Amino acid sequence: MKIPEYHLRLKDFVSVMKGEKVSLSPFGKKKVEEGRKRLIALLKEGVPVYGVNTGFGALCERKIGEKELDKLQKNLILSHSLGAGEVFPPEVIRGAIFLRANALAKGFSGVRPEVIESLLVLLNRHIIPVVNKKGSVGASGDLLPLAQIALVLIGKGDVFYKGRKVKAISALKRENLFPINLTAKEGLSLINGTEVSCAYLAFNLNLINQLFLIANLIAGLSFYAEQGDRRVIDLRLVRLKPYSGQLKTASLLKRILRGMPNRTERIQDPYSFRCIPQVHGACYEVIRFANKIIETEMNSVTDNPVIYPEIGVLTGGNFHAQALSQASDFLSIALTTLSLISERRIFYLLSGPPPFLIRESGKNSGLMMAQVLAASLAGENKALSYPASITSLPTSLNQEDFVSMSINAISKLERIRENLEMILAIEAVASAQAIELKGLPRKGIIGKIFKEVREFVPFLEKDREIGKEIRDFARNLYPTLGRCLLTNNPFSL
């Protein structure tokens, strides 16, 4: 891929995250060189440019002498390279490097082409900075984690290289590379953006898009196991409330259940079955919104200040990640909703007969504790759904007085997603057990889903240790159940 790219899609991000090489196009190099020339001209005129010939944050009124400009940029990276907690997966940092390089390549930041090319060398030679998850408040951008990336460019910090964690300078030497000297504005331009938040959310959203389809496949399996009343997915009824997600969910359930026997004699089912189109459909609307947000952010210039043609310096707040933070909070609520309704279906399935979906219940406890685990995880998701986007705390002596807490929002979302994966795995196991106990036919999409479940969790004839089986299945939800609907995914985003 060549940058700058102005119409990035999530699939482009995923491709680079998985290893696609990236280069700076001749057009991009020209744009960057023009931006650099404009910056140098402004400095020669004595124009005050935040973070270039002034201090940072609350120190923005402090003027910096011409001889100190380069030292200022190096000091910025050294002072800002903090972090705590676990480190990001290398894929997330690959994505962040790519997104930052793409934004800088648009020519509004005033950096030299060498800075962008140095980022791309890290990407293309798989020298991935070690970056802690905790530290960013999501304004002025992801300062701390982006500084940990920039630290590698000046030969400091740690990296993942050839499967090991090593000192950055060691990996650079092995690749015959040299640290770069940062000049005016380049340190600031490397860290004043939302790219770590954006990459972290994009990494999770790519999985969430797939997980939502899986949640619907498993809901369809449960609906069949309980022989739910299919009038609730009659499209004549569903179209009377014409939300796109509701219609897509009902249509998929009809497709899953096509050709399968329907023996229900109940007047109405519980909401966790009757309202699958309405509840899952509402979650789809949130996921669709988040996809729009992430692709807007991926294509944005989030630097500050920017060097604008024929105008000069424009300073503002494009580095603020409020949109990402709120989208993550909305997603947390949607995924928690899916976990709660899934746990209710598990509870209902375990009502039997037989109780807890095991023969000789009493002597055997069956899936009793599987539902307890699901309840525990769903309860945790409730607690994690409190929005991080409204937990601002002022920083930098109140100069940066309202921040987004975007990384915190995404970290919570990631834990909710992981919990949902386990809850859905438990629901699928309970549904498969119920189908087998009731002797229901297994063919079509239902048969495919059932087969994938049974590859990991065989029929429970009597009590045995099944924790590892369910955990293994949860870890393999994406490659296994993703195969059950190979064409015409109604939830393609």
Secondary structure by P-SEA (a helix, b strand, c coil): cccccccccaaaaaaaaabbbbbbcaaaaaaaaaaaaaaaaaaaaccccccccccccccccccccccaaaaaaaaaaaaacccccccccaaaaaaaaaaaaaaaacccccccaaaaaaaaaaaaaccccccccccccccccaaaaaaaaacccccccccccccccccaaaaaaaacbbbbbbcccccccccccaaaaaaaaaaaaaaaaaaaaaaaaaaaaaaaaacccccccccccccccccaaaaaaaaaaaaaacccccccccccccccccaaaaaaaaaaaaaaaaaaaaaaaaacccccccccccccccccccccaaaaaaaaaaaaaaaaaaaaaaaaaaaaaaccccccccccccccccaaaaaaaaaaaaaaaaaaccccccccccccccccccccaaaaaaaaaaaaaaaaaaaaaaaaaaaaaaaaaacccccaaaaaaaaaaaacccccccccccaaaaaaaaaaccccccccccccccccc
